[in-house]
Amino acid sequence: MEFRPIFLTLKHNKMLSLLIVLQATFTLAVVSNSLFVTAATLKEWNLPSGLQQGDIITVQAQLYDPTVDSRQVVIDDLEKLREIPGVISVSTATQIPFAAEEVSNVFLETGDEPQFYQTNIFDFDANALDVLGLELIDGRNFFASEVVRHDPSQSDAKAAVAMISLSQADALFPDESAIGKTIWLEENAYPVQVIGIYSDFMNGETLNFQGRSFDTLIRPVVSWQQGQDPNYLVRVEPGMAEGLFDAINNIIYATKGRYLYVLERLTRTQKRMYDGRGSNAATFLVISLILVLITGLGTAGLVSFLVNQRQKQIGIRRALGATRLDITKYFLLENSILTWIGLILGGVLTLVITYVLTDNAGENILQMKYLFIVAFGLWMVNLASVYFPARRAAMIDPAIVTRSA
């Protein structure tokens, strides 16, 4: 089939041709980036957490009575929680696995523009590894004397040592041991010595989305502040978690002037993280499917309009010997040319949008295979949308030329 008649026809229908091109352009850009984001959101879905989350309870309470001695509350809570039959280990905790959203920078040097990496910092007492059920891979655990206990509003004391996860150690010191190295937790300030490396456990949604699910750092810090109650993590014997909720609840409410707002196994915390991720992915996919449907219907409507406008032209071609198959192929080819012009432009627009999203998220979400799959899929959708108007055009009787004359 010659292309020249097609381009001449398109030249006379510039506005409708432009609409088909723009539909393909913006649909490819939106659907591709939705798929990129969805894939990036779900890619960490099946990673092992590194924890026995079903046997770890998170306890989060809030002091609202300013007369309560928050320091004594912490001391009493830890003592009473450890006395519960079935409890293996207890610790205060500033952030909770699967829910750690406060991202911090770890600097490898001082000076102008020092190299840094992002991490989630967790403050525990000396029981950190026990309460999380982690393995000490290298170095040593905290000594009780290294644990900083203070009220941040009254003291600026800082821990001098820290432990990091295996993944964090590989990121910071890929070619050498991290044990004994000094890192800085503030730019040009707050040096700590790495004394231990522990097995990985999952941090929170932010770094998880960026592909750094196990980058964590633990400091030996127990803090309290008037009007605030620290979080606790309680590790229990396998299968006993829910049976201990009442005992924990009674301990928390034995201190007047506070309320308990979270008492759950880490299994529930993890599920909440995945629920949010799954909802986002489902939203993106639904929007994409609706947009593809709108594009298909829009293309079918535009081609139907063109068929109505060209009835005389189609009748002439039929009178000159064009078969019904020729007419159908003509409209399919015409639409393919417009669609691929739009898809090429959409590919460029997709790369621009992806670059912006990548720059903001700090993670490269571009996956070229998905871009090609979406482009091919949109072409197929457009061909299917054009087929029925094209078949209707092929049914036009050559006698229409005579009648219109």
Secondary structure, 3 states (H helix, E strand, C coil): CCCHHHHHHHHHCHHHHHHHHHHHHHHHHHHHHHHHHHHHHHCCCCCCCCCCHHHEEEEEEEECCCCCCHHHHHHHHHHHHHCCCCEEEEEEECCCCCCCCCEEEEECCCCCCCCEEEEEEEEECCCHHHHHCCCEEEECCCCHHHCEEECCCCCCCCCCEEEEEHHHHHHHCCCCCCCCCEEEEECCEEEEEEEEEECCCCCCHHHHHCCCCCCEEEEEEEECECCECCEEEEEECCCCCHHHHHHHHHHHHCCCCEEEEEEEEHHHHHHHHHHHHHHHHHHHHHHHHHHHHHHHHHHHHHHHHHHHHCHHHHHHHHHCCCCHHHHHHHHHHHHHHHHHHHHHHHHHHHHHHHHHHHHHHCCCCCCHHHHHHHHHHHHHHHHHHHHHHHHHHHCCCCCHHHHHC
